[in-house]
Amino acid sequence: MPVQLSPYLHFDGTTREAMTFYRSVLGGELTISTFGEYGMEGSAADGVMHSMLRTEEGLMFMASDLPPGTTLTPGDATVSLTLSGDDEARLRGWFEGLAEGGEVHVPLEKQMWGDVFGQLKDRYGVQWMVDVG
């Protein structure tokens, strides 16, 4: 799988509604995973941990609700850029380069869903997610 760059949207509890709307307009296949599917319990379990819309025309973007305990602060980015693919060495190098002078929020390591994943904010305030899967 070649490395690709995709937008990743962040919503404060309205991801399912928004992504369903985007699918109704753009068509395509929508997948949704909840926090509960990965072991979270309580009121946040129904929240969207990850969703992805792929269209026949090749459009692809992803979205999630904010994790429990996280708030959306006016002025913070509600969009991240996602680098994904199967070339771990290349993606790891990019992650390390983007992290220089920035803040690593999630170290690039194997996650509970099986992929190697990391998240950071670069020195310019841009949010990045890197997924090796």
Contacts in CASP RR format, 6 or more apart in sequence:
PFRMAT RR
TARGET T0000
AUTHOR 0000-0000-0000
METHOD contacts of the structure
MODEL  1
MPVQLSPYLHFDGTTREAMTFYRSVLGGELTISTFGEYGMEGSAADGVMH
SMLRTEEGLMFMASDLPPGTTLTPGDATVSLTLSGDDEARLRGWFEGLAE
GGEVHVPLEKQMWGDVFGQLKDRYGVQWMVDVG
1 85 0 8 1.000
1 86 0 8 1.000
1 133 0 8 1.000
2 85 0 8 1.000
3 83 0 8 1.000
3 84 0 8 1.000
3 85 0 8 1.000
3 87 0 8 1.000
3 90 0 8 1.000
3 91 0 8 1.000
4 60 0 8 1.000
4 83 0 8 1.000
4 84 0 8 1.000
4 85 0 8 1.000
5 81 0 8 1.000
5 82 0 8 1.000
5 83 0 8 1.000
6 60 0 8 1.000
6 61 0 8 1.000
6 62 0 8 1.000
6 81 0 8 1.000
6 82 0 8 1.000
6 84 0 8 1.000
7 61 0 8 1.000
7 62 0 8 1.000
7 79 0 8 1.000
7 80 0 8 1.000
7 81 0 8 1.000
7 82 0 8 1.000
8 61 0 8 1.000
8 62 0 8 1.000
8 63 0 8 1.000
8 64 0 8 1.000
8 79 0 8 1.000
8 80 0 8 1.000
8 81 0 8 1.000
8 82 0 8 1.000
8 129 0 8 1.000
9 15 0 8 1.000
9 18 0 8 1.000
9 61 0 8 1.000
9 62 0 8 1.000
9 63 0 8 1.000
9 64 0 8 1.000
9 78 0 8 1.000
9 79 0 8 1.000
10 63 0 8 1.000
10 64 0 8 1.000
10 65 0 8 1.000
10 66 0 8 1.000
10 72 0 8 1.000
10 77 0 8 1.000
10 78 0 8 1.000
10 79 0 8 1.000
10 80 0 8 1.000
11 18 0 8 1.000
11 48 0 8 1.000
11 63 0 8 1.000
11 64 0 8 1.000
11 65 0 8 1.000
11 66 0 8 1.000
11 78 0 8 1.000
12 65 0 8 1.000
12 66 0 8 1.000
12 71 0 8 1.000
12 72 0 8 1.000
13 47 0 8 1.000
13 48 0 8 1.000
13 65 0 8 1.000
13 66 0 8 1.000
14 65 0 8 1.000
15 32 0 8 1.000
15 47 0 8 1.000
15 48 0 8 1.000
15 51 0 8 1.000
15 63 0 8 1.000
15 64 0 8 1.000
15 65 0 8 1.000
16 32 0 8 1.000
16 47 0 8 1.000
16 48 0 8 1.000
16 51 0 8 1.000
18 63 0 8 1.000
19 30 0 8 1.000
19 32 0 8 1.000
19 48 0 8 1.000
19 51 0 8 1.000
19 53 0 8 1.000
19 63 0 8 1.000
20 30 0 8 1.000
22 30 0 8 1.000
22 53 0 8 1.000
22 61 0 8 1.000
23 30 0 8 1.000
23 53 0 8 1.000
26 53 0 8 1.000
26 55 0 8 1.000
26 59 0 8 1.000
27 53 0 8 1.000
27 55 0 8 1.000
27 56 0 8 1.000
28 53 0 8 1.000
28 54 0 8 1.000
28 55 0 8 1.000
28 56 0 8 1.000
29 53 0 8 1.000
29 54 0 8 1.000
30 51 0 8 1.000
30 52 0 8 1.000
30 53 0 8 1.000
31 51 0 8 1.000
31 52 0 8 1.000
32 48 0 8 1.000
32 50 0 8 1.000
32 51 0 8 1.000
33 48 0 8 1.000
33 49 0 8 1.000
33 50 0 8 1.000
33 51 0 8 1.000
33 113 0 8 1.000
34 45 0 8 1.000
34 46 0 8 1.000
34 47 0 8 1.000
34 48 0 8 1.000
34 49 0 8 1.000
35 44 0 8 1.000
35 45 0 8 1.000
35 46 0 8 1.000
35 47 0 8 1.000
35 48 0 8 1.000
35 49 0 8 1.000
35 65 0 8 1.000
35 67 0 8 1.000
35 68 0 8 1.000
36 44 0 8 1.000
36 45 0 8 1.000
36 46 0 8 1.000
36 47 0 8 1.000
36 49 0 8 1.000
37 49 0 8 1.000
38 49 0 8 1.000
38 112 0 8 1.000
38 113 0 8 1.000
39 45 0 8 1.000
40 49 0 8 1.000
40 68 0 8 1.000
44 68 0 8 1.000
47 65 0 8 1.000
48 63 0 8 1.000
48 64 0 8 1.000
48 65 0 8 1.000
49 64 0 8 1.000
49 65 0 8 1.000
50 62 0 8 1.000
50 64 0 8 1.000
51 62 0 8 1.000
51 63 0 8 1.000
51 64 0 8 1.000
52 60 0 8 1.000
52 61 0 8 1.000
52 62 0 8 1.000
53 59 0 8 1.000
53 60 0 8 1.000
53 61 0 8 1.000
53 62 0 8 1.000
54 60 0 8 1.000
62 82 0 8 1.000
66 72 0 8 1.000
72 78 0 8 1.000
77 125 0 8 1.000
77 126 0 8 1.000
77 127 0 8 1.000
79 127 0 8 1.000
80 119 0 8 1.000
80 127 0 8 1.000
80 128 0 8 1.000
80 129 0 8 1.000
81 126 0 8 1.000
81 127 0 8 1.000
81 128 0 8 1.000
81 129 0 8 1.000
82 128 0 8 1.000
82 129 0 8 1.000
82 130 0 8 1.000
82 131 0 8 1.000
83 91 0 8 1.000
83 94 0 8 1.000
83 95 0 8 1.000
83 128 0 8 1.000
83 129 0 8 1.000
83 130 0 8 1.000
83 131 0 8 1.000
84 91 0 8 1.000
84 130 0 8 1.000
84 131 0 8 1.000
84 132 0 8 1.000
84 133 0 8 1.000
85 91 0 8 1.000
85 131 0 8 1.000
85 132 0 8 1.000
85 133 0 8 1.000
86 132 0 8 1.000
86 133 0 8 1.000
87 132 0 8 1.000
88 116 0 8 1.000
88 132 0 8 1.000
91 108 0 8 1.000
91 130 0 8 1.000
91 131 0 8 1.000
91 132 0 8 1.000
92 108 0 8 1.000
92 130 0 8 1.000
92 132 0 8 1.000
94 130 0 8 1.000
95 108 0 8 1.000
95 118 0 8 1.000
95 120 0 8 1.000
95 128 0 8 1.000
95 130 0 8 1.000
98 120 0 8 1.000
98 122 0 8 1.000
98 128 0 8 1.000
99 120 0 8 1.000
99 122 0 8 1.000
100 123 0 8 1.000
101 122 0 8 1.000
101 123 0 8 1.000
102 120 0 8 1.000
102 121 0 8 1.000
102 122 0 8 1.000
102 123 0 8 1.000
102 125 0 8 1.000
103 120 0 8 1.000
103 121 0 8 1.000
104 118 0 8 1.000
104 119 0 8 1.000
104 120 0 8 1.000
105 118 0 8 1.000
105 119 0 8 1.000
105 120 0 8 1.000
105 121 0 8 1.000
106 117 0 8 1.000
106 118 0 8 1.000
106 119 0 8 1.000
106 120 0 8 1.000
107 118 0 8 1.000
108 116 0 8 1.000
108 117 0 8 1.000
108 118 0 8 1.000
108 130 0 8 1.000
108 132 0 8 1.000
109 116 0 8 1.000
109 117 0 8 1.000
109 118 0 8 1.000
110 116 0 8 1.000
111 117 0 8 1.000
114 133 0 8 1.000
115 131 0 8 1.000
115 132 0 8 1.000
115 133 0 8 1.000
116 131 0 8 1.000
116 132 0 8 1.000
116 133 0 8 1.000
117 129 0 8 1.000
117 130 0 8 1.000
117 131 0 8 1.000
117 132 0 8 1.000
118 129 0 8 1.000
118 130 0 8 1.000
118 131 0 8 1.000
119 127 0 8 1.000
119 128 0 8 1.000
119 129 0 8 1.000
119 130 0 8 1.000
120 127 0 8 1.000
120 128 0 8 1.000
121 127 0 8 1.000
121 128 0 8 1.000
122 128 0 8 1.000
END
